[in-house]
């Protein structure tokens, strides 16, 4: 399965969204090369591990987070982040 095949399975995206995901940059509108897509994936993965997951662990271990499902935990995390920036 290619990246394009995968993107095409995401039925919540519009056709324009599908095209934009595969652009190198929004201004150039050139297709993203596979090596750059892979590098972006690794960068995002590292950022998620270092910024989001530690905060999510705190939410999961809190009294408020006990017994919550994925969606509920994400909502709690987003709410905490919003409050901390407000």
VMD Tcl script that draws the C-alpha trace (Angstrom):
set ca {
  {0.00 0.00 0.00}
  {1.36 3.41 -0.94}
  {0.88 6.66 0.96}
  {-1.60 7.79 -1.69}
  {-3.60 4.57 -1.22}
  {-3.64 5.15 2.52}
  {-4.75 8.78 2.17}
  {-7.52 7.68 -0.19}
  {-8.96 5.42 2.53}
  {-9.55 8.41 4.81}
  {-13.17 9.12 3.94}
  {-13.41 12.20 6.17}
  {-10.99 14.10 3.90}
  {-12.16 16.14 0.95}
  {-10.49 15.69 -2.41}
  {-8.62 18.95 -1.84}
  {-7.38 17.71 1.57}
  {-6.12 14.51 -0.04}
  {-4.15 16.47 -2.61}
  {-2.72 18.93 -0.06}
  {-1.45 16.16 2.21}
  {0.75 14.91 -0.59}
  {2.25 18.34 -1.44}
  {5.87 19.09 -0.60}
  {4.73 22.57 0.43}
  {1.39 24.30 0.00}
  {2.95 27.04 -2.10}
  {4.86 24.78 -4.51}
  {2.08 22.20 -4.96}
  {4.79 19.67 -5.92}
  {4.38 16.05 -4.78}
  {6.28 15.22 -1.61}
  {9.17 12.79 -2.22}
  {8.98 9.54 -0.22}
  {12.19 10.26 1.73}
  {10.86 13.63 2.89}
  {7.52 12.09 3.87}
  {9.40 9.50 5.93}
  {11.51 12.19 7.60}
  {8.37 14.17 8.47}
  {6.81 11.05 9.96}
  {9.85 10.42 12.16}
  {9.93 14.05 13.29}
  {6.24 13.96 14.22}
  {6.68 10.65 16.00}
  {9.54 12.07 18.08}
  {7.60 15.24 18.88}
  {4.55 13.25 20.00}
  {6.69 11.04 22.24}
  {8.39 14.01 23.90}
  {5.54 16.51 24.19}
  {2.12 14.85 24.13}
  {2.62 11.39 25.64}
  {4.18 12.59 28.93}
  {1.23 14.95 29.44}
  {-1.23 12.21 28.50}
  {0.36 9.88 31.09}
  {-0.30 12.51 33.77}
  {-3.95 12.73 32.66}
  {-4.31 8.94 32.60}
  {-2.85 8.60 36.10}
  {-5.05 11.35 37.55}
  {-8.25 10.63 39.42}
  {-10.15 12.45 36.67}
  {-8.62 10.21 33.99}
  {-9.26 6.83 35.57}
  {-11.61 4.62 33.55}
  {-11.78 7.02 30.61}
  {-11.62 5.84 27.00}
  {-9.30 7.24 24.33}
  {-11.64 10.02 23.22}
  {-12.36 11.11 26.78}
  {-8.66 11.16 27.67}
  {-7.88 13.25 24.61}
  {-10.64 15.69 25.56}
  {-9.25 15.97 29.10}
  {-5.75 16.58 27.77}
  {-6.97 19.23 25.33}
  {-8.96 20.95 28.08}
  {-5.93 21.00 30.39}
  {-3.73 22.38 27.62}
  {-6.30 25.05 26.81}
  {-6.57 26.11 30.46}
  {-2.79 26.21 30.86}
  {-2.47 28.62 27.89}
  {-5.47 30.78 28.80}
}
mol new
graphics top color blue
foreach p $ca { graphics top sphere $p radius 0.5 }
foreach p [lrange $ca 0 end-1] q [lrange $ca 1 end] { graphics top cylinder $p $q radius 0.2 }
display resetview
